[in-house]
């Protein structure tokens, strides 16, 4: 995978994520709806099921793109940090797809049957534990590993600071189940900054002329 394709995937992932997140916020009050009782969540889901299923599918697709992105970015350096970053990035994609895929694959059946207990179990295990907690941790870890490997060589100090700050704020989401005040907002801001960092990363890659950035 060359730098141009990697850059295009970075931009596509950022755009799809933000569009899907924005639409789901409008039609489903996502992600705030996840804090409500499971009966209310399923009622809200049934009210806009078609749109919700469609946009969660888009969100899952955007998460899946991070597997090839991790592989493409991995070719920018032969350092130990980058060798670790590749499987971490692929794992981040996998756990987020698992968490998000429950909405188009499982929740329609739960909603039709009124299976609140089954939904609560899937919501906790697939959503909170796998998709969110592991997703936050692995996404933050991948970002830090990439910055360690190439952050100081491909752009100015701003690139490292922006990526590092977004990773720290995203990682804060790991303690969200403990209902620590301000954590959800910090996590949200982290993802906003991270989206900007992904696009900036893509622009930097498109401007680089050398075959390899770091050996």
Secondary structure as UniProt FT lines:
FT   HELIX           3..28
FT   TURN            30..31
FT   HELIX           32..35
FT   HELIX           38..47
FT   HELIX           49..74
FT   TURN            75..76
FT   HELIX           80..102
FT   HELIX           103..107
FT   HELIX           108..113
FT   HELIX           116..122
FT   HELIX           123..134
FT   HELIX           135..146
FT   HELIX           147..151
FT   HELIX           152..154
FT   HELIX           157..171
FT   HELIX           172..178
FT   TURN            181..182
FT   HELIX           183..207
//
